[in-house]
Amino acid sequence: MTPSRTTSAAAADNPSTTTRRTSTSVPGAVRRLEQFGLPLLLVILFIVFTANPVSGPTFRSSANINLLLGNQAVTALVALAMVVPLICGYFDLSVSAIAGVSNITVAAAMSTYHLPVWAALLAGLIVGALIGFINGLLVAKVRLNGFVVTLGTYTALIGAITWYTKGQLITSGIPPSFGHWSAQSLLGVPRPFLILIAIAVIVWYIVTQTPFGRRLEAIGSNESAARLVGIGTTRAVWTSFVISGVLAGAAGALQTSRGGAGDPSVATAYLFPAFTAVFLGATMLKPGKYNVWGTVIGVFFVAISVSGLTLLGADVWVQPVFNGLALIAAVALSTLIARSRQAGAAKKQHARVDAERSSPQTSRSAQT
């Protein structure tokens, strides 16, 4: 029997091989839908709200689009601050409050202490880094529960902001040019959005293209195994919280320019929108894993949905309800996708083991 006939006979004896070959395109299509389903849905929503005669004229106006791009930059930065520790498996619930502290710090530095703009911005970043350092110390070094620690930090910071500001805006002494800067555009694109994209590129590069990012992912997959292979888990987790604090500080500094004031309500305004964006982002690109670009798209998905529904005449309660439902749906989807992928990986491993066990018997039968 010639080799070609032997191959044909083997294929005929094992029809599942042919079935497997012809069906490989289906999982590939499903995988693409998983990866790019959220951007596709975002485009569909944009087209629907643009084409609708009620919402369309206002929704597609350049003023509304510039407002969406500019306003969501702060939310996206807070969400990115949350992403970095989540990659290594730790929640940071304090990011919104850190942004609030940075917002008040930048405003107070210019208003009360009459510092120049660059020094006030630097103070906001330093405060964010310091709070992140303390969070990292308690979580990575002292080994306290990250969820509880950062929730406590969030609550304490909100109290500190309320005590310092007495619940009042800080507006005096802030140069008008500082607020006008973020209201302007560059080549037709709002400056806050350009800042967001630049920071997102840097964060993406750090978490995906550097050894540090690969260490974070290894820790998130299995911290004990990462420690056994020699990864400095304490330092990596600690650093992730510092980076988170710096990003949240940048969000607060940008909000000071966007609002032209130190606003005590900022500390609570961004937590749940950021949460929703982070978990929505985990349903795309690398489904089941937290990632930068999925998070950014998640922010604008929520913003466009709420904006379109509001223009259609929805009441004020729609935004919190939508955020809550979207958060539940995002958590459910990302969890289910992660579980299905783990189950698929386990099946492949079992199939590989079974194949290795049966290969000696196949060889012996072929020799016979």
Helices and strands as residue ranges (DSSP letters): H 3-13, H 15-22, H 25-51, H 56-59, H 62-87, H 95-111, H 117-136, I 137-141, H 146-165, H 176-183, E 185-186, E 189-190, H 191-209, H 211-221, H 223-228, H 233-259, H 266-269, H 271-281, H 292-311, H 318-367
